[in-house]
Amino acid sequence: MPKTSEMRESKFLKKEDVGVGALLTVTGCERHNVAKEGADPEMKWCMTFAEAEKPMVLNATNIQLCESIFASDDTDDWKGKQLVLYTDPNVSYQGKLIGGIRVRAPRVKKAVVVVPVAAAPPPLPVEELTDDDIPF
């Protein structure tokens, strides 16, 4: 049986679309009419992604997070970079907790650095050992 959230079609990403996390590559930011069909146009900035057909409507919080993550307020600098979109149950709208999409930087796996160990000198042949060669 479908959930009611699955019954509502949307041309924009919804929290149900990203779940606990989706790694996406930014392709750009553009304005879209987010008004319901038949209503007066309401233009909002949206972020588009290589891996998703639907854009994400940008709110003030996610714009600020993107500026911090990408270290730039120029959206051209965001192209080709990756973000994780996830559902945050603490997003509020008009004073009510409704949940929504938030963004964060992808987690970076720490590289393991292998430091070569200097090769130990080869052991002396037994017949060449003297009392001075024995450490005890």
N, C-alpha and C positions, 0 to 999 in steps of 0.2 A: 504494500500500500504506500503511495507517495506521501511525503510530508507536504503541508500547505505551502511552505517556502519554495518547494520544487514546482508548484503549480503556477507561480507568478513568473511570467516571462519578463526578462529585462535585457536591454541592449547594453547594459553596463555590468561590470563585475559586482557580485553580491558577496557577502560574507560566506555564504554557503558554497560559493565557487572556489574559495581558497582554503577552507578548512583549517587544519592545524598549521599549514604552511605550504607555500608554492614559491619555488625559485624561478623568477622571471627576468628577462633581459629587456631593458627599456629601449624602445624604438623612437619615442618622441612624446611631446606634449602638444595637444591641440584643443581647440574649443569645440564643444558639442552642445547641442540643444538638449537639455535634460528634462524639459517640460513634458508632461503627459500629453498624449495625442489629443489635439483639439484645443489645448491651452495656449496662452501666449508664450512665445519663445523665452526660454531661460537658459542663457549660455553660461557654461561652466568649463573650467579647465580640466582636461582628462589626460591621463598617462596611458600610452599604448605600449604593448609588449609583443615581442616576437613569438612567444609561446601561447598567447591567448588571443582569441578572436574579439573579445570584448575589452573596451578600455575601462580604466578605473577613474571614477570621478574623484578629483583631488579636493580635499578639505584643507583648512588652514593648518591643522596639526600635521597631516601627512606631508604637506609642502615643507613645513619647517623641519620635519624629520629627514626628508630627502636632501634639503640644503645641508644638513649636518652630515649625513651619510656620505654624500658625494663631495662635500667640502666646496660647494659652489652654489650660487644663486642663479647661475645661467643654465637653463634647462638644456641647452645644446651640449653642455658638458656631461649631462646625464646619459646621453645616448650610448648604447653599447654596454652600459654598466648593469650589474645585477642587483636585485632586491629580493627580499623574502616578504611576501604578503601573507598575513595570517589573520585569523579571526580573534579579535579582542573583545571579550564579553563586557568590558568596562567602558565601552564607547557609549556616550550619552547623546541624545538628541532631544531638544526642547524639554530638558530637565528629566528625561526618562532614560534609564539604562536599557539600551536596545541591542548593544553589540554592534560591531562593525569591523571594517578592514583597517589594519595598521600595517606599517612597513618597518622593516629593520634591515640592517646590513647582514649579508650572509656570514655565517660563522666560518672563520678561516682555520683550516687544519694546520696545526703547528708542524713544521717540517722537522724531521729527525735528521740531525747532522751527525754523520759518521766521521769520527776523527780517527785517522789511521794511527795505529800503535806502532811505535818504532820497533823494528825487529830486534829481538834479543840476539846477542852474539852467540854464535854456535858454541856448544859445550866443548871443553877441551877433551881431547882423547884421554882415556883412563890412564894410559901409560905415561902421560905427560903431567899428571897432577902431582903437586908437591904439598907438603904440610902448609905452606903459605897460601895455597889455593882453597883450603877447607876453612869455611867461615867460623867454625866453633872449636 
